[in-house]
Amino acid sequence: MRGILTIWKKELRVYAVNPTAYAFLAVFLFLSGLFFFLGITLTGEASLRVLASNLAIAELFILPMLTMRHFAEERRQGTLEMLLTSPLSPFSLVIGKWLASLTLCALMFLGTAILPLILAHYGDPDWGVVATTYLGLLLVAGAFCAAGLFSSSLLDDQLAAGLLGIVMLLPFWLVSRAEALVGDELAERVSAFGVLNHLEGFGRGIVDSADVTYFAALTFCFLFLTFRALESRRWR
């Protein structure tokens, strides 16, 4: 646990002085405001439902680029081998870096807190639904950050790692739109793998154990693959 906390603090300090993190934060807040405005204007619905689905797509592109530096930069600078031979375990490295990225995501969501307050000023939003919407977005962020870590553990080049993370996550978005691509019959079989399909319930105030399990399993799979990638490098 101490090793995880050490890595978590270290990565948060890196984020605090990294201008790229602030750039992505600014982009995320801008898109949040834009999607919020468009959702209210186009649907006339005083909720965050439209915002949630659009932000999930934005996360798909932003978070792999935000996490691309974690292992790729360590490999490029030659410090990854030092970390792998230190008393810190690969498990601590992976979980610590993942938690740091997730903490940054939570701060990004905190920056959008003004949007529900705007809803409250002009209407009467269901705060339970607001809470579940943010819970869903945080679960999506956890899975996408894990995917970004995995791609970062495979490559030395940060940009290539970020692009690889996006490519790995794209199928999970595309199958959410499978009906328009492959027809009803096949879409019914593959839609269960779609991120947006599992996020939908959170936007309606429903916390389904199947949806939570989906995101937990997706996160676990990518974190496990990252751990195995580091383990294989450790014993070379």
C-alpha positions in Angstrom: 0.0 0.0 0.0 2.9 2.4 0.8 4.4 1.8 -2.7 1.1 2.6 -4.3 0.8 5.8 -2.3 4.4 6.8 -3.2 3.8 6.4 -6.9 0.4 8.2 -6.7 2.0 11.2 -5.0 4.9 11.2 -7.5 2.6 11.1 -10.5 0.3 13.9 -9.1 3.4 16.1 -8.6 4.3 15.4 -12.3 0.8 16.3 -13.4 0.9 19.5 -11.3 3.9 20.8 -13.3 3.0 19.3 -16.7 1.5 21.9 -19.1 0.0 19.1 -21.2 -2.2 18.1 -18.3 -3.5 21.7 -18.0 -4.1 21.8 -21.8 -6.2 18.6 -21.7 -8.1 20.0 -18.7 -8.9 23.2 -20.6 -10.0 21.1 -23.6 -12.2 18.9 -21.5 -13.9 21.9 -19.7 -14.5 23.6 -23.0 -16.1 20.5 -24.5 -18.2 20.0 -21.3 -19.6 23.5 -21.6 -20.2 23.1 -25.4 -21.9 19.7 -25.0 -24.0 21.0 -22.1 -25.2 24.0 -24.1 -26.0 21.9 -27.2 -27.8 19.2 -25.1 -30.1 21.8 -23.5 -30.6 23.7 -26.7 -31.3 20.7 -29.0 -33.4 18.6 -26.6 -34.9 21.1 -24.3 -34.2 18.6 -21.5 -32.8 19.9 -18.2 -30.5 17.0 -17.6 -26.9 15.8 -18.1 -27.9 12.7 -20.1 -26.8 14.1 -23.5 -23.7 15.6 -21.9 -22.6 12.3 -20.4 -22.6 10.3 -23.7 -20.7 13.1 -25.5 -18.2 13.4 -22.7 -17.6 9.7 -22.8 -16.6 10.0 -26.4 -14.4 13.0 -25.5 -12.7 10.8 -22.8 -12.0 8.1 -25.4 -9.7 10.6 -27.2 -8.4 12.7 -24.3 -7.5 10.1 -21.7 -5.2 7.8 -23.7 -3.3 11.0 -24.7 -3.3 12.1 -21.0 -1.8 8.8 -19.8 0.5 8.2 -22.8 3.5 9.5 -20.9 3.4 7.1 -17.9 5.5 4.2 -19.0 6.5 5.4 -22.5 8.4 8.4 -21.0 10.0 6.1 -18.3 11.2 3.8 -21.1 12.6 6.6 -23.2 14.5 8.1 -20.3 15.8 4.7 -19.1 14.2 5.0 -15.7 11.7 2.2 -16.1 14.3 -0.5 -15.6 15.4 1.3 -12.3 11.8 1.2 -11.1 11.3 -2.4 -12.0 14.4 -3.4 -10.1 13.5 -1.2 -7.1 11.6 -2.5 -4.0 8.5 -1.2 -5.7 6.5 -4.0 -7.3 5.0 -3.7 -10.8 1.6 -4.0 -9.1 2.3 -0.8 -7.1 3.6 1.0 -10.3 0.5 0.1 -12.2 -2.1 0.9 -9.5 -0.3 4.0 -8.4 -0.1 5.5 -11.9 -3.7 4.5 -12.6 -5.0 6.1 -9.4 -3.1 9.3 -10.1 -4.8 9.5 -13.6 -8.2 8.7 -12.1 -7.6 11.5 -9.4 -6.9 13.9 -12.2 -10.1 12.8 -14.0 -12.1 13.4 -10.7 -10.6 16.9 -10.6 -11.7 17.4 -14.2 -15.2 16.4 -13.3 -15.1 18.7 -10.3 -14.4 21.5 -12.7 -17.8 20.9 -14.4 -19.7 21.2 -11.1 -21.0 24.5 -12.3 -23.2 22.8 -14.9 -25.6 21.1 -12.5 -25.7 24.4 -10.5 -26.9 26.1 -13.7 -29.6 23.4 -14.1 -30.6 24.0 -10.5 -30.8 27.8 -11.1 -33.2 27.4 -14.0 -35.0 24.2 -13.1 -35.3 21.4 -10.6 -32.8 18.7 -11.5 -32.9 15.2 -9.9 -29.6 15.2 -7.8 -29.7 11.5 -7.6 -29.5 11.3 -11.4 -26.7 13.9 -11.4 -24.7 11.8 -9.0 -25.2 8.6 -11.0 -24.2 10.4 -14.2 -20.9 11.5 -12.7 -20.4 8.0 -11.3 -20.9 6.5 -14.8 -18.4 9.0 -16.2 -15.9 8.2 -13.5 -16.2 4.4 -14.3 -15.6 5.1 -18.0 -12.6 7.2 -17.0 -11.2 4.4 -15.0 -11.4 1.9 -17.9 -10.0 4.4 -20.4 -7.1 5.4 -18.2 -6.3 1.7 -17.7 -6.3 1.2 -21.5 -4.0 4.2 -21.8 -1.6 2.7 -19.3 -1.5 -0.5 -21.2 -0.7 1.2 -24.5 2.0 3.2 -22.7 3.6 0.1 -21.4 4.0 -1.3 -24.9 5.8 1.6 -26.7 8.6 4.1 -26.1 7.0 6.9 -28.1 4.4 8.8 -26.2 2.4 10.0 -29.2 2.3 6.5 -30.6 1.2 5.1 -27.3 -1.6 7.6 -27.1 -2.8 6.8 -30.6 -2.6 3.1 -29.9 -4.8 3.6 -26.8 -7.4 5.4 -28.9 -7.3 2.6 -31.5 -7.8 0.0 -28.8 -10.8 1.8 -27.3 -12.5 2.7 -30.6 -14.2 -0.7 -31.0 -15.9 -0.3 -27.7 -17.5 2.9 -29.0 -18.3 1.6 -32.4 -20.2 -1.4 -31.2 -22.5 1.0 -29.3 -23.5 2.3 -32.7 -23.5 -1.2 -34.3 -27.2 -1.0 -35.3 -26.5 1.7 -37.8 -23.5 -0.2 -39.2 -24.4 -3.9 -39.3 -28.2 -4.2 -38.8 -30.4 -5.2 -35.9 -29.6 -8.9 -35.6 -25.8 -8.7 -35.3 -26.1 -5.4 -33.3 -28.0 -7.2 -30.6 -25.2 -9.7 -30.1 -22.3 -7.1 -29.9 -24.0 -4.2 -28.2 -23.3 -5.7 -24.8 -19.7 -4.7 -25.4 -20.4 -1.1 -26.1 -19.4 1.6 -23.6 -22.2 3.9 -24.3 -24.8 1.2 -23.9 -23.6 0.6 -20.3 -23.3 4.3 -19.6 -26.9 5.0 -20.6 -28.5 3.7 -17.4 -26.4 6.0 -15.2 -27.7 9.0 -17.1 -31.2 7.9 -16.2 -30.4 7.4 -12.5 -30.1 3.6 -12.7 -27.0 1.9 -11.2 -27.2 -1.6 -12.6 -24.8 -4.2 -11.3 -24.3 -5.4 -14.8 -23.1 -2.0 -16.0 -20.8 -1.6 -12.9 -19.4 -5.1 -13.5 -18.7 -4.3 -17.2 -16.6 -1.3 -16.4 -14.9 -3.0 -13.5 -14.0 -6.0 -15.8 -12.8 -3.7 -18.6 -10.6 -1.8 -16.1 -9.3 -5.0 -14.6 -8.4 -6.5 -18.0 -6.4 -3.5 -19.1 -4.6 -3.2 -15.7 -3.8 -6.9 -15.8 -2.4 -6.6 -19.3 -0.3 -3.7 -18.2 1.0 -5.6 -15.2 1.9 -8.6 -17.4 3.7 -6.3 -19.9 5.8 -4.9 -17.1 6.4 -8.3 -15.6 7.7 -9.6 -18.9 10.1 -6.7 -19.2 11.2 -7.2 -15.6 12.5 -10.7 -16.3 14.2 -10.0 -19.6 
